[in-house]
Amino acid sequence: MSFDLSLPVLVVDDYRTMARIIRNLLKAIGFNDVDEAADGSEALSKLADRDYGLIISDWNMLPMTGYEFLQRVRASERYSHIPFLMVTAESKAENVIAAKKAGVSNYIVKPFTAETLRAKIEAVLGSGAIATAGRDELP
């Protein structure tokens, strides 16, 4: 799939500091169009208002978890095509398996660097524009 760094990205995390960290890592990679949602319910509202090229969601959130949000996204004809990265502090095999079965595009374990995030995004979107953009600006 071809893409560009102007793709709008939706970051979903109930911990605002982590959402800001992910936003800053995305900026270092070259993405500038980044929206945030505090949970799956808010994210579904944002999805209804805008087309996103990538979703990056935390697993552990309330009231709707990232896993439940993933299931809702994949069950929707309108949103099911959107690449979805799941972020979590836990690397439990059963969670990874459950997320894969639910249709997650890729999985990333906290803490992670811009390079790790870049690699995960490249894996789901392809290496085109992202391979060289922002390399000198990585933290």
NUTI-158537 format. One record per atom (N, C-alpha, C, O): residue in one letter; atom name; x, y, z. Coordinates in nm, 3 decimals, padded with zeros to 5 digits, m for minus. Each point is the difference from the previous one (the first is absolute). Layout:
residues N
   r    a         X         Y         Z
   a   CA         X         Y         Z
...
***
This chain:
residues 139
   r    a         X         Y         Z
   m    N    00.084   m00.118    00.000
   m   CA   m00.084    00.118    00.000
   m    C    00.089    00.124    00.000
   m    O    00.092    00.011    00.081
   s    N   m00.120    00.081   m00.171
   s   CA    00.078    00.123    00.000
   s    C   m00.063    00.100    00.097
   s    O   m00.121   m00.004    00.026
   f    N    00.202    00.092    00.027
   f   CA   m00.050    00.098    00.096
   f    C    00.096    00.118    00.003
   f    O    00.108   m00.004   m00.059
   d    N   m00.150    00.108    00.128
   d   CA    00.090    00.112    00.020
   d    C   m00.009    00.046    00.145
   d    O   m00.089   m00.041    00.075
   l    N    00.182    00.124   m00.036
   l   CA    00.008    00.045    00.139
   l    C   m00.110    00.100    00.036
   l    O   m00.009    00.042    00.115
   s    N   m00.073   m00.005   m00.212
   s   CA   m00.112    00.090    00.032
   s    C   m00.124   m00.078    00.042
   s    O   m00.104    00.059    00.029
   l    N    00.114   m00.193   m00.024
   l   CA   m00.113   m00.080    00.047
   l    C   m00.040    00.045    00.140
   l    O    00.086    00.017    00.087
   p    N   m00.216    00.001   m00.063
   p   CA   m00.043    00.032    00.136
   p    C    00.009   m00.124    00.089
   p    O   m00.040   m00.110   m00.040
   v    N    00.092    00.129    00.160
   v   CA    00.020   m00.109    00.095
   v    C   m00.085    00.027    00.124
   v    O   m00.005    00.113    00.049
   l    N   m00.061   m00.216    00.002
   l   CA   m00.077    00.010    00.123
   l    C    00.072   m00.077    00.109
   l    O    00.019   m00.122   m00.012
   v    N    00.021    00.192    00.119
   v   CA    00.066   m00.061    00.115
   v    C   m00.104   m00.011    00.111
   v    O   m00.061    00.100    00.038
   v    N    00.042   m00.221    00.015
   v   CA   m00.101   m00.024    00.102
   v    C    00.069   m00.052    00.126
   v    O    00.054   m00.110    00.002
   d    N   m00.058    00.192    00.103
   d   CA    00.064   m00.038    00.127
   d    C   m00.062    00.082    00.111
   d    O   m00.011    00.122   m00.012
   d    N   m00.029   m00.186    00.120
   d   CA   m00.062    00.072    00.111
   d    C    00.103    00.072    00.088
   d    O   m00.037    00.081    00.084
   y    N    00.163   m00.110   m00.104
   y   CA    00.107    00.067    00.073
   y    C    00.054    00.110   m00.091
   y    O    00.075   m00.027   m00.093
   r    N   m00.111    00.151    00.121
   r   CA    00.033    00.113   m00.089
   r    C    00.150    00.014   m00.025
   r    O    00.041    00.038   m00.109
   t    N    00.040   m00.068    00.210
   t   CA    00.145    00.010   m00.019
   t    C    00.047   m00.099   m00.106
   t    O    00.085    00.033   m00.083
   m    N   m00.139   m00.154    00.085
   m   CA    00.039   m00.100   m00.100
   m    C   m00.048    00.042   m00.139
   m    O    00.071   m00.019   m00.098
   a    N   m00.190    00.074    00.090
   a   CA   m00.051    00.049   m00.129
   a    C    00.092    00.109   m00.055
   a    O    00.028    00.003   m00.120
   r    N    00.018    00.085    00.207
   r   CA    00.091    00.107   m00.041
   r    C    00.135   m00.057   m00.045
   r    O    00.059    00.048   m00.097
   i    N   m00.010   m00.150    00.168
   i   CA    00.126   m00.064   m00.038
   i    C   m00.013   m00.062   m00.139
   i    O    00.089    00.017   m00.084
   i    N   m00.198   m00.088    00.059
   i   CA   m00.021   m00.062   m00.131
   i    C   m00.011    00.108   m00.107
   i    O    00.056   m00.015   m00.109
   r    N   m00.128    00.123    00.139
   r   CA   m00.011    00.112   m00.095
   r    C    00.139    00.055   m00.034
   r    O    00.029    00.024   m00.117
   n    N    00.056   m00.005    00.218
   n   CA    00.135    00.053   m00.024
   n    C    00.086   m00.098   m00.081
   n    O    00.078    00.042   m00.085
   l    N   m00.093   m00.171    00.111
   l   CA    00.073   m00.099   m00.078
   l    C   m00.047    00.002   m00.145
   l    O    00.081   m00.010   m00.093
   l    N   m00.212    00.023    00.073
   l   CA   m00.054    00.009   m00.136
   l    C    00.053    00.124   m00.072
   l    O    00.031   m00.005   m00.119
   k    N   m00.022    00.117    00.192
   k   CA    00.055    00.122   m00.059
   k    C    00.146   m00.021   m00.039
   k    O    00.042    00.045   m00.106
   a    N    00.035   m00.114    00.191
   a   CA    00.140   m00.027   m00.031
   a    C    00.014   m00.084   m00.126
   a    O    00.097    00.014   m00.075
   i    N   m00.193   m00.103    00.052
   i   CA    00.001   m00.083   m00.119
   i    C   m00.040    00.081   m00.123
   i    O    00.046   m00.027   m00.110
   g    N   m00.133    00.127    00.131
   g   CA   m00.043    00.083   m00.111
   g    C   m00.150    00.019   m00.013
   g    O   m00.045    00.073   m00.088
   f    N   m00.033   m00.138    00.174
   f   CA   m00.146    00.018    00.000
   f    C   m00.035    00.126    00.078
   f    O    00.048    00.020    00.111
   n    N   m00.133    00.064   m00.170
   n   CA   m00.039    00.123    00.067
   n    C   m00.150    00.010    00.026
   n    O   m00.044    00.083    00.079
   d    N   m00.035   m00.166   m00.146
   d   CA   m00.145    00.004    00.014
   d    C   m00.042   m00.110    00.097
   d    O   m00.037   m00.110   m00.041
   v    N    00.042    00.141    00.171
   v   CA   m00.025   m00.099    00.105
   v    C   m00.111    00.051    00.091
   v    O    00.009    00.109    00.056
   d    N   m00.114   m00.191   m00.040
   d   CA   m00.107    00.029    00.095
   d    C    00.010   m00.098    00.115
   d    O    00.058   m00.107   m00.013
   e    N   m00.117    00.145    00.127
   e   CA    00.002   m00.085    00.118
   e    C   m00.141   m00.026    00.049
   e    O   m00.089    00.084   m00.015
   a    N    00.069   m00.201    00.076
   a   CA   m00.123   m00.036    00.068
   a    C    00.038   m00.069    00.130
   a    O    00.100   m00.071    00.007
   a    N   m00.180    00.094    00.098
   a   CA    00.033   m00.051    00.132
   a    C   m00.046   m00.144    00.023
   a    O    00.045   m00.064    00.096
   d    N   m00.133    00.012   m00.181
   d   CA   m00.045   m00.139    00.013
   d    C   m00.067   m00.044   m00.130
   d    O   m00.014    00.079   m00.093
   g    N   m00.026   m00.204    00.089
   g   CA   m00.060   m00.054   m00.120
   g    C   m00.129    00.069   m00.040
   g    O   m00.027    00.018   m00.119
   s    N   m00.053    00.021    00.215
   s   CA   m00.126    00.068   m00.029
   s    C    00.025    00.134   m00.068
   s    O   m00.064    00.032   m00.101
   e    N    00.155    00.047    00.155
   e   CA    00.035    00.128   m00.062
   e    C    00.061   m00.022   m00.138
   e    O   m00.025    00.078   m00.093
   a    N    00.105   m00.182    00.080
   a   CA    00.064   m00.031   m00.128
   a    C   m00.105   m00.034   m00.106
   a    O    00.013    00.042   m00.115
   l    N   m00.116   m00.116    00.152
   l   CA   m00.107   m00.033   m00.095
   l    C   m00.070    00.127   m00.047
   l    O   m00.036    00.011   m00.117
   s    N    00.017    00.084    00.208
   s   CA   m00.061    00.128   m00.038
   s    C    00.088    00.074   m00.100
   s    O   m00.049    00.057   m00.097
   k    N    00.180   m00.057    00.122
   k   CA    00.093    00.068   m00.091
   k    C    00.003   m00.069   m00.136
   k    O    00.007    00.067   m00.104
   l    N   m00.014   m00.200    00.104
   l   CA   m00.002   m00.074   m00.126
   l    C   m00.124    00.034   m00.083
   l    O    00.006    00.002   m00.123
   a    N   m00.116    00.024    00.191
   a   CA   m00.124    00.034   m00.071
   a    C    00.012    00.135   m00.071
   a    O   m00.068    00.025   m00.099
   d    N    00.157    00.062    00.151
   d   CA    00.015    00.136   m00.054
   d    C    00.112    00.015   m00.101
   d    O    00.005    00.100   m00.073
   r    N    00.086   m00.198    00.067
   r   CA    00.119    00.019   m00.082
   r    C    00.055   m00.133   m00.047
   r    O   m00.013   m00.101    00.069
   d    N    00.074    00.100   m00.187
   d   CA    00.066   m00.120   m00.051
   d    C    00.146    00.001    00.045
   d    O    00.073    00.095   m00.025
   y    N   m00.031   m00.202    00.091
   y   CA    00.137   m00.013    00.048
   y    C    00.074   m00.104   m00.082
   y    O   m00.059   m00.096   m00.050
   g    N    00.190    00.116    00.036
   g   CA    00.083   m00.094   m00.074
   g    C    00.069   m00.100    00.090
   g    O    00.056   m00.099   m00.048
   l    N   m00.060    00.123    00.181
   l   CA    00.066   m00.087    00.097
   l    C   m00.059    00.025    00.137
   l    O   m00.026    00.115    00.037
   i    N    00.004   m00.223    00.039
   i   CA   m00.043    00.009    00.140
   i    C    00.109   m00.062    00.085
   i    O    00.048   m00.109   m00.028
   i    N   m00.009    00.181    00.134
   i   CA    00.094   m00.054    00.099
   i    C   m00.074    00.007    00.133
   i    O   m00.029    00.109    00.050
   s    N    00.001   m00.226    00.009
   s   CA   m00.083   m00.004    00.120
   s    C    00.065   m00.080    00.112
   s    O    00.061   m00.104   m00.023
   d    N   m00.075    00.156    00.144
   d   CA    00.040   m00.071    00.120
   d    C   m00.096   m00.116    00.023
   d    O   m00.116    00.006   m00.042
   w    N    00.161   m00.110    00.107
   w   CA   m00.083   m00.115    00.032
   w    C   m00.082    00.029    00.126
   w    O   m00.122   m00.021    00.001
   n    N    00.188    00.070    00.105
   n   CA   m00.064    00.016    00.131
   n    C   m00.061    00.138    00.016
   n    O    00.069    00.097    00.031
   m    N   m00.201   m00.090   m00.053
   m   CA   m00.073    00.125    00.017
   m    C   m00.138   m00.033    00.056
   m    O   m00.047   m00.113   m00.010
   l    N   m00.015    00.212    00.069
   l   CA   m00.139   m00.011    00.047
   l    C   m00.078    00.117   m00.055
   l    O    00.062    00.105   m00.020
   p    N   m00.187   m00.111   m00.006
   p   CA   m00.087   m00.117    00.019
   p    C    00.011   m00.102   m00.113
   p    O   m00.032   m00.117    00.021
   m    N    00.075    00.158   m00.140
   m   CA    00.018   m00.094   m00.110
   m    C    00.149   m00.026   m00.020
   m    O    00.076    00.092   m00.025
   t    N   m00.036   m00.217    00.037
   t   CA    00.141   m00.034   m00.016
   t    C    00.043    00.012   m00.146
   t    O   m00.084    00.009   m00.090
   g    N    00.214   m00.007    00.069
   g   CA    00.051    00.003   m00.136
   g    C   m00.037   m00.126   m00.077
   g    O   m00.023    00.005   m00.121
   y    N    00.016   m00.117    00.191
   y   CA   m00.040   m00.125   m00.064
   y    C   m00.146    00.008   m00.047
   y    O   m00.031   m00.040   m00.112
   e    N   m00.056    00.092    00.197
   e   CA   m00.141    00.017   m00.038
   e    C   m00.013    00.100   m00.115
   e    O   m00.080   m00.020   m00.092
   f    N    00.160    00.126    00.097
   f   CA    00.001    00.100   m00.107
   f    C    00.044   m00.066   m00.131
   f    O   m00.062    00.023   m00.105
   l    N    00.167   m00.103    00.109
   l   CA    00.047   m00.073   m00.118
   l    C   m00.112   m00.086   m00.057
   l    O   m00.023   m00.001   m00.121
   q    N   m00.047   m00.072    00.208
   q   CA   m00.109   m00.085   m00.047
   q    C   m00.110    00.081   m00.069
   q    O   m00.054   m00.042   m00.102
   r    N    00.023    00.158    00.157
   r   CA   m00.103    00.087   m00.060
   r    C    00.046    00.054   m00.135
   r    O   m00.078    00.006   m00.095
   v    N    00.206    00.033    00.088
   v   CA    00.055    00.051   m00.126
   v    C   m00.004   m00.109   m00.107
   v    O   m00.043    00.025   m00.112
   r    N    00.087   m00.144    00.145
   r   CA    00.004   m00.109   m00.097
   r    C   m00.140   m00.049   m00.039
   r    O   m00.017   m00.056   m00.108
   a    N   m00.082    00.074    00.194
   a   CA   m00.137   m00.041   m00.030
   a    C   m00.072    00.099   m00.092
   a    O   m00.107   m00.030   m00.053
   s    N    00.165    00.147    00.036
   s   CA   m00.063    00.105   m00.080
   s    C    00.050   m00.002   m00.144
   s    O    00.121    00.002   m00.024
   e    N   m00.213   m00.006   m00.071
   e   CA    00.041    00.007   m00.141
   e    C    00.074    00.129   m00.029
   e    O    00.094    00.001   m00.080
   r    N   m00.136    00.106    00.144
   r   CA    00.059    00.132   m00.027
   r    C    00.144    00.010    00.050
   r    O    00.083    00.065   m00.064
   y    N   m00.051   m00.128    00.177
   y   CA    00.131    00.018    00.064
   y    C    00.092   m00.121   m00.008
   y    O    00.118    00.010    00.031
   s    N   m00.170   m00.123   m00.073
   s   CA    00.076   m00.126    00.011
   s    C    00.131    00.000   m00.078
   s    O    00.089   m00.079    00.031
   h    N   m00.074    00.165   m00.131
   h   CA    00.121    00.005   m00.083
   h    C    00.114    00.081    00.063
   h    O    00.113   m00.007   m00.047
   i    N   m00.143    00.082    00.154
   i   CA    00.101    00.091    00.057
   i    C    00.108   m00.081    00.073
   i    O   m00.033   m00.081    00.088
   p    N    00.160    00.101   m00.121
   p   CA    00.107   m00.066    00.073
   p    C   m00.006    00.037    00.149
   p    O   m00.024    00.116    00.034
   f    N    00.045   m00.214    00.052
   f   CA   m00.022    00.017    00.144
   f    C    00.120   m00.057    00.076
   f    O    00.026   m00.120   m00.005
   l    N    00.047    00.208    00.075
   l   CA    00.111   m00.042    00.087
   l    C   m00.051   m00.002    00.144
   l    O   m00.056    00.098    00.048
   m    N    00.076   m00.209    00.020
   m   CA   m00.038   m00.012    00.141
   m    C    00.125    00.023    00.085
   m    O    00.105   m00.059   m00.025
   v    N   m00.118    00.146    00.126
   v   CA    00.109    00.033    00.090
   v    C   m00.036   m00.051    00.139
   v    O   m00.112    00.019    00.046
   t    N    00.208   m00.083    00.021
   t   CA   m00.026   m00.048    00.135
   t    C    00.129   m00.012    00.080
   t    O    00.109   m00.012   m00.057
   a    N   m00.122    00.015    00.187
   a   CA    00.114   m00.021    00.088
   a    C    00.020   m00.148    00.027
   a    O    00.104   m00.041    00.051
   e    N   m00.203   m00.039   m00.087
   e   CA    00.006   m00.145    00.025
   e    C    00.034   m00.073   m00.128
   e    O   m00.051    00.033   m00.107
   s    N    00.138   m00.132    00.118
   s   CA    00.035   m00.079   m00.118
   s    C   m00.051   m00.143    00.013
   s    O    00.062   m00.094   m00.049
   k    N   m00.176    00.078    00.117
   k   CA   m00.057   m00.133    00.018
   k    C   m00.035   m00.061   m00.135
   k    O   m00.062    00.063   m00.085
   a    N    00.105   m00.187    00.067
   a   CA   m00.025   m00.069   m00.128
   a    C   m00.149   m00.008   m00.031
   a    O   m00.039    00.014   m00.116
   e    N   m00.043   m00.036    00.218
   e   CA   m00.143   m00.013   m00.025
   e    C   m00.062    00.131   m00.051
   e    O   m00.094   m00.002   m00.079
   n    N    00.148    00.116    00.125
   n   CA   m00.049    00.129   m00.050
   n    C    00.039    00.022   m00.145
   n    O   m00.080    00.047   m00.081
   v    N    00.203   m00.083    00.047
   v   CA    00.048    00.014   m00.137
   v    C   m00.085   m00.088   m00.092
   v    O   m00.042    00.043   m00.107
   i    N    00.017   m00.165    00.150
   i   CA   m00.080   m00.093   m00.080
   i    C   m00.143    00.052   m00.016
   i    O   m00.056   m00.004   m00.110
   a    N   m00.003    00.053    00.219
   a   CA   m00.136    00.053   m00.006
   a    C   m00.008    00.120   m00.095
   a    O   m00.093    00.011   m00.079
   a    N    00.192    00.078    00.088
   a   CA    00.002    00.118   m00.087
   a    C    00.016   m00.042   m00.146
   a    O   m00.067    00.057   m00.087
   k    N    00.153   m00.153    00.060
   k   CA    00.018   m00.048   m00.139
   k    C   m00.130   m00.060   m00.053
   k    O   m00.039    00.026   m00.114
   k    N   m00.028   m00.107    00.197
   k   CA   m00.127   m00.060   m00.042
   k    C   m00.106    00.106   m00.024
   k    O   m00.087   m00.017   m00.086
   a    N    00.092    00.128    00.161
   a   CA   m00.097    00.107   m00.016
   a    C    00.032    00.089   m00.120
   a    O   m00.080    00.085   m00.037
   g    N    00.198   m00.104   m00.023
   g   CA    00.033    00.073   m00.121
   g    C    00.097    00.116    00.017
   g    O    00.006    00.088   m00.086
   v    N    00.070   m00.086    00.194
   v   CA    00.099    00.106    00.017
   v    C    00.104   m00.009   m00.112
   v    O    00.038   m00.110   m00.042
   s    N    00.008    00.225   m00.004
   s   CA    00.101    00.002   m00.106
   s    C    00.139   m00.029    00.053
   s    O    00.081   m00.066   m00.065
   n    N   m00.053    00.117    00.186
   n   CA    00.128   m00.023    00.064
   n    C   m00.012    00.033    00.147
   n    O   m00.100    00.060    00.042
   y    N    00.199   m00.097    00.037
   y   CA   m00.004    00.008    00.145
   y    C    00.132    00.060    00.046
   y    O    00.106   m00.036   m00.052
   i    N   m00.111    00.129    00.148
   i   CA    00.123    00.062    00.049
   i    C   m00.004    00.005    00.153
   i    O   m00.101    00.039    00.059
   v    N    00.211   m00.078    00.004
   v   CA    00.007   m00.006    00.146
   v    C    00.075    00.121    00.053
   v    O    00.108    00.034   m00.049
   k    N   m00.166    00.032    00.150
   k   CA    00.063    00.114    00.066
   k    C    00.114   m00.050    00.088
   k    O   m00.008   m00.112    00.051
   p    N    00.110    00.189   m00.031
   p   CA    00.031    00.126   m00.068
   p    C    00.059   m00.029   m00.138
   p    O    00.053   m00.108   m00.024
   f    N   m00.063    00.205   m00.065
   f   CA    00.054   m00.016   m00.134
   f    C    00.058    00.132   m00.048
   f    O   m00.033    00.107    00.051
   t    N    00.119   m00.117   m00.150
   t   CA    00.068    00.117   m00.057
   t    C   m00.067    00.040   m00.131
   t    O   m00.087   m00.070   m00.051
   a    N    00.129    00.183   m00.003
   a   CA   m00.049    00.044   m00.130
   a    C    00.037   m00.102   m00.107
   a    O   m00.078   m00.024   m00.091
   e    N    00.196   m00.035    00.100
   e   CA    00.043   m00.100   m00.098
   e    C   m00.090   m00.122    00.003
   e    O   m00.036   m00.054   m00.104
   t    N   m00.002    00.010    00.226
   t   CA   m00.090   m00.115    00.012
   t    C   m00.137    00.034   m00.057
   t    O   m00.059   m00.080   m00.073
   l    N    00.009    00.199    00.106
   l   CA   m00.129    00.044   m00.052
   l    C    00.006    00.009   m00.153
   l    O   m00.092   m00.044   m00.068
   r    N    00.199    00.101    00.016
   r   CA    00.019    00.011   m00.145
   r    C   m00.006   m00.139   m00.064
   r    O   m00.067   m00.019   m00.101
   a    N    00.137   m00.078    00.159
   a   CA    00.003   m00.135   m00.055
   a    C   m00.138   m00.063   m00.001
   a    O   m00.038   m00.067   m00.096
   k    N   m00.038    00.087    00.202
   k   CA   m00.136   m00.056    00.008
   k    C   m00.091    00.066   m00.103
   k    O   m00.081   m00.067   m00.064
   i    N    00.094    00.199    00.047
   i   CA   m00.081    00.071   m00.099
   i    C    00.039   m00.045   m00.141
   i    O   m00.087   m00.021   m00.085
   e    N    00.217    00.007    00.060
   e   CA    00.045   m00.048   m00.131
   e    C   m00.057   m00.138   m00.030
   e    O   m00.036   m00.030   m00.113
   a    N    00.028   m00.054    00.218
   a   CA   m00.052   m00.135   m00.019
   a    C   m00.146    00.000   m00.043
   a    O   m00.043   m00.089   m00.074
   v    N   m00.035    00.187    00.120
   v   CA   m00.142    00.001   m00.035
   v    C   m00.033    00.090   m00.119
   v    O   m00.099   m00.023   m00.069
   l    N    00.180    00.124    00.044
   l   CA   m00.029    00.094   m00.109
   l    C    00.095   m00.014   m00.118
   l    O   m00.030    00.052   m00.108
   g    N    00.142   m00.120    00.125
   g   CA    00.100   m00.009   m00.105
   g    C    00.115    00.095    00.029
   g    O   m00.012    00.086    00.087
   s    N    00.121   m00.099   m00.157
   s   CA    00.119    00.077    00.033
   s    C    00.016    00.128   m00.081
   s    O    00.088    00.079    00.033
   g    N   m00.167   m00.055   m00.135
   g   CA    00.009    00.117   m00.087
   g    C    00.052    00.127    00.062
   g    O    00.120    00.013    00.024
   a    N   m00.207    00.082    00.004
   a   CA    00.037    00.134    00.045
   a    C    00.064    00.002    00.137
   a    O    00.080    00.089    00.030
   i    N   m00.115   m00.184    00.054
   i   CA    00.047    00.007    00.138
   i    C    00.146   m00.042    00.015
   i    O    00.064    00.031    00.100
   a    N   m00.011   m00.101   m00.198
   a   CA    00.135   m00.054    00.013
   a    C    00.107    00.107    00.016
   a    O    00.101   m00.024    00.065
   t    N   m00.121    00.141   m00.123
   t   CA    00.104    00.101    00.008
   t    C   m00.044    00.127    00.072
   t    O    00.085    00.077    00.044
   a    N   m00.212   m00.054   m00.030
   a   CA   m00.048    00.125    00.060
   a    C    00.036    00.007    00.148
   a    O   m00.021   m00.096    00.074
   g    N    00.075    00.209   m00.032
   g   CA    00.023    00.027    00.141
   g    C    00.112   m00.078    00.065
   g    O    00.012    00.005    00.123
   r    N    00.069   m00.076   m00.196
   r   CA    00.106   m00.080    00.063
   r    C    00.092    00.084    00.089
   r    O    00.039   m00.045    00.107
   d    N   m00.005    00.166   m00.150
   d   CA    00.092    00.082    00.077
   d    C   m00.064    00.062    00.124
   d    O    00.070    00.055    00.085
   e    N   m00.202   m00.064   m00.076
   e   CA   m00.070    00.064    00.110
   e    C   m00.040   m00.095    00.110
   e    O   m00.063    00.042    00.098
   l    N    00.097   m00.170   m00.110
   l   CA   m00.041   m00.097    00.101
   l    C    00.067    00.029    00.133
   l    O    00.117    00.036    00.006
   p    N   m00.193   m00.052    00.100
   p   CA    00.059    00.024    00.134
   p    C    00.101   m00.107    00.035
   p    O    00.059    00.004    00.108
***
